[in-house]
Amino acid sequence: MLSVSSVHRAHGDNTTEFAIANGELSLGAPDGWKRVQPRSRIVETEFAIKPIKPDDQPGRMTCMGAGGSVEANISRWYGQFSQPDGSATKDKAALKTLRIAGCKVTLIDISGTFKDMPGGPFAGGQSIDRPNYRMMAAIIETTDKGNYFIKFYGPAATVKASSKGFQKMIEGMVTTN
């Protein structure tokens, strides 16, 4: 079973730490991010990020161990965004791969109109178009614990204000062994 649990190793002064891969990898969430009860049972860890003016919606960061290939998930995420000029989201997104704590990590940065599914991506129902949104995500491929998907999304100004913190959290991932 894939699980996320709190760990007690320090990543920084005011970070909230969480672990993935059955406690084998630890990450420190940025200062000011508030750990909350996940809205969906497939989400293992969730944080709320206070909105930055002029935004009124908070940002959301979710972490889950899940199935599906890296490519299938990236393709689905591209499909959750549309571009005001009608161009392909894939052509506007940034994608890069790093090696962190012995894991292959794919980073994705997407902006545009987000098709929000309040019940989750597999719940069905009507989506809500949220213009000027941004999503930063990391797919962490572990050697023997499966893939983990960390998504940080929300209004563009809110995501921009915490983008360096998100990047530092991902790049600062460490093994706990």
RAHU-V419215 format. One record per helix or strand of 3 or more residues. SS is the DSSP state (h for helix, s for strand). FROM is the first residue (numbers start at 0). TO is the last residue. Records with the same first field share a line. If there is no record, write none. Layout:
# RAHU-V419215
SS=FROM-TO, FROM-TO
This chain:
# RAHU-V419215
s=15-19, 24-28, 33-35, 44-48, 58-65, 93-99, 102-115, 127-140, 146-154
h=69-78, 88-91, 155-170
